[in-house]
Amino acid sequence: MTLFHACCCKCRTTFFVLLILFIGPGMPLSTMAADAPARVSAGPEPREQPVVLDEAALKAAIAHRLRTARESKDERFAKFTPDQVDIEGTIPVHTPETTYFAVKLKILPVTPEARPEFITLVVDQTGTMQIGSIQDLAKGTNLMKAAVDRLQTVDIKDLPPGFGKEIFSGTGPHTIIAISDPFCPHCRQAWDHIKLNLEKIKTLRLAHFPLNKASEAACLVMADAFARQIQLFDVIDFTYSLLDKTRDPQKIIARFMEVFPKLAQTWGDDPASALAYLTQMHQNSVRTEQNTIRALGIHSTPVFFVNDTFIKGFDAQKAELLP
């Protein structure tokens, strides 16, 4: 079970904080002076104590949640303890009312051969309450976004060996690993930008993070094209450039069958049988890659590693992906 997610192309739950200041009429200065008691200075004013995150309570809460959420599926989580939760980083974000904390957690695996899992979330100072995005209503901005984005940076060294599928090799200086959903509009804009700059690329690897069943159907087709090395770049280009978005996986498969009959020869006679075949052949690998991406703490698309630099999102107007 995946905890604490948010995504560029997914709906988000928004938590609004509304601060209302009531300012009453002031008392005349002369009256205040007459009625005010004499005050004797006893030294400098005491400074307000900084707000501190209760890290022990946070780790205990996370451990309890993982035990209760995962024990039924994996009995090894019955003994999961706070010592298996590492706090990788915290960033305090101050509001006029209080202070919240963006936190990156490293969940140590229950078995030595498994990889750690990373989670980024926002909590209050007690470490027991998870907070959604906090909006400045006047400006329409998410006060936590910058802090969360900083903590969600992934070190390329944390990627498993051979992460992503190599789909292009050239003579340029840059290596790129792209994590994307084929129907994410920002992913599609990034693909157009990459195509225009292929001369700058040495290797391009692609890891799919489908966010719904329709996207998964398209990813199954691309996985088949990669496994059989049939029209791979053309299939990917069609998927990100021309494939119409629809919620019906069979309509997606039918479109591929129409455009790439050579690739579809082994799929079956109709979209239903083709989808069943592709699901049997490739769904496990697609979902394994998806789970690996989630474990890295990535829950939105697109994400890029350009050489060793982590880049979250793509702005078509800035187009700063490739220098």
Secondary structure by P-SEA (a helix, b strand, c coil): cccccccccbbbbbbbbbbbbbbcccccaaaaaaaccbbbbccccccccccccaaaaaaaaaaaaaaaacccccccccccccccccccbbbbbbcccccccbbbbbbbbccccbbbbbbbbccccccccccccccccccccccaaaaaaaaacccccccccccccccccccccbbbbbbbccccaaaaaaaaaaaaccccccbbbbbbbcccaaaaaaaaaaaaaaaaccaaaaaaaaaaccbbbbccaaaaaaaaaaacccccccccccaaaaaaaaaaccaaaaaaaaaaaaaaccccccccccccccccccccccccccc
